[in-house]
Amino acid sequence: MPADFEKVEYWRKRFAKEESFEWLTSSGAFFFILEPLLTPLSTGSTVLHLGSGTSDLHVYFRRHFPQLQVINMDYEPLALERGKAMESNEFGNVEMGYQAQDVTLPLELDLGQRGKVRMVIDKSTVDAVSCGGDENVIKMAEAIHDVLDKEEGVWISLSFSDSRFEMDSKRVQELFEVSVLTKVATGPKRLESDPDIWHWCWLLRPRATTT
């Protein structure tokens, strides 16, 4: 990925022209993976969608799980306006939360009586963040760990990398139990003899205590 993917100026220029785009796979394909994890969540549980961009993934959340409290977060306000427009066009109004914030900084959430976040979802946002170096991925992980429910919360991260959370620092492993939830094929092969190429869907469960 180009280095400027971690810069807000890049996204401001891009979102000025872009109305919709899906990273790595379609929202429908990603939602198929997420649905079994979303189903057990109780009414009013908070789901945090990081780097919502111009994806329509949030439309799937509201269509299938209107009882959940979804907060779509991006650090470029124009992306949030795109998201609101998609929701309004689909449902006639805007009910989900939209918040402008940098995911590498402490996440400021007003959850009230809902307590901690039950699920954090990012669809290649961690890949964009990684363009700023491993330290930014660690900052993102720390910010997520702070808001996640330590007993039942999960972070689901879709990435092009099979080693996204492997780095010299073991900080992410101190914060989370990291495992592969599933792999997603990048698309049909041109030739049968072509190698399989995958995107990786990571499951991160927060550790209750850290060092």
Solvent accessible surface area in square Angstrom, and as a share of the most:
residue,aa,sasa,rsa
1,M,92,0.41
2,P,73,0.46
3,A,70,0.54
4,D,54,0.28
5,F,16,0.07
6,E,49,0.22
7,K,101,0.43
8,V,39,0.22
9,E,97,0.43
10,Y,55,0.21
11,W,25,0.09
12,R,115,0.42
13,K,152,0.65
14,R,48,0.18
15,F,6,0.02
16,A,62,0.48
17,K,181,0.77
18,E,29,0.13
19,E,122,0.55
20,S,77,0.49
21,F,85,0.35
22,E,55,0.25
23,W,61,0.21
24,L,44,0.22
25,T,25,0.15
26,S,61,0.39
27,S,3,0.02
28,G,27,0.26
29,A,41,0.32
30,F,0,0.00
31,F,11,0.04
32,F,158,0.66
33,I,30,0.15
34,L,0,0.00
35,E,64,0.29
36,P,90,0.57
37,L,44,0.22
38,L,1,0.00
39,T,85,0.49
40,P,98,0.62
41,L,13,0.07
42,S,70,0.45
43,T,110,0.64
44,G,20,0.20
45,S,11,0.07
46,T,1,0.01
47,V,1,0.00
48,L,0,0.00
49,H,2,0.01
50,L,0,0.00
51,G,25,0.24
52,S,9,0.05
53,G,12,0.11
54,T,5,0.03
55,S,11,0.07
56,D,51,0.26
57,L,0,0.00
58,H,3,0.01
59,V,10,0.05
60,Y,51,0.19
61,F,2,0.01
62,R,32,0.12
63,R,106,0.39
64,H,87,0.39
65,F,15,0.06
66,P,95,0.60
67,Q,66,0.29
68,L,11,0.06
69,Q,81,0.36
70,V,7,0.04
71,I,20,0.10
72,N,1,0.00
73,M,0,0.00
74,D,11,0.06
75,Y,62,0.24
76,E,7,0.03
77,P,69,0.44
78,L,53,0.26
79,A,0,0.00
80,L,11,0.06
81,E,95,0.43
82,R,56,0.21
83,G,4,0.04
84,K,69,0.29
85,A,50,0.39
86,M,33,0.15
87,E,0,0.00
88,S,42,0.27
89,N,132,0.68
90,E,86,0.39
91,F,63,0.26
92,G,65,0.62
93,N,67,0.34
94,V,67,0.38
95,E,118,0.53
96,M,21,0.09
97,G,28,0.27
98,Y,37,0.14
99,Q,48,0.21
100,A,55,0.43
101,Q,25,0.11
102,D,42,0.22
103,V,12,0.07
104,T,21,0.12
105,L,99,0.49
106,P,98,0.62
107,L,16,0.08
108,E,134,0.60
109,L,35,0.17
110,D,129,0.67
111,L,21,0.10
112,G,60,0.58
113,Q,189,0.84
114,R,94,0.34
115,G,41,0.40
116,K,96,0.41
117,V,0,0.00
118,R,46,0.17
119,M,2,0.01
120,V,0,0.00
121,I,0,0.00
122,D,0,0.00
123,K,13,0.05
124,S,4,0.03
125,T,18,0.10
126,V,0,0.00
127,D,0,0.00
128,A,14,0.11
129,V,14,0.08
130,S,24,0.16
131,C,31,0.19
132,G,22,0.21
133,G,25,0.24
134,D,73,0.38
135,E,97,0.43
136,N,31,0.16
137,V,1,0.00
138,I,27,0.14
139,K,97,0.41
140,M,0,0.00
141,A,0,0.00
142,E,59,0.26
143,A,4,0.03
144,I,0,0.00
145,H,15,0.07
146,D,87,0.45
147,V,17,0.09
148,L,0,0.00
149,D,35,0.18
150,K,61,0.26
151,E,163,0.73
152,E,99,0.44
153,G,2,0.02
154,V,10,0.06
155,W,0,0.00
156,I,0,0.00
157,S,0,0.00
158,L,0,0.00
159,S,0,0.00
160,F,84,0.35
161,S,17,0.11
162,D,83,0.43
163,S,48,0.31
164,R,32,0.12
165,F,2,0.01
166,E,120,0.54
167,M,20,0.09
168,D,145,0.75
169,S,46,0.30
170,K,129,0.55
171,R,61,0.22
172,V,0,0.00
173,Q,57,0.25
174,E,62,0.28
175,L,4,0.02
176,F,0,0.00
177,E,91,0.41
178,V,44,0.25
179,S,56,0.36
180,V,66,0.38
181,L,61,0.30
182,T,47,0.28
183,K,88,0.37
184,V,21,0.12
185,A,59,0.46
186,T,61,0.35
187,G,37,0.36
188,P,141,0.89
189,K,85,0.36
190,R,201,0.73
191,L,90,0.45
192,E,155,0.70
193,S,100,0.65
194,D,38,0.19
195,P,100,0.63
196,D,87,0.45
197,I,108,0.55
198,W,86,0.30
199,H,24,0.11
200,W,51,0.18
201,C,0,0.00
202,W,18,0.06
203,L,20,0.10
204,L,0,0.00
205,R,108,0.39
206,P,12,0.08
207,R,93,0.34
208,A,79,0.61
209,T,113,0.66
210,T,58,0.33
211,T,144,0.83
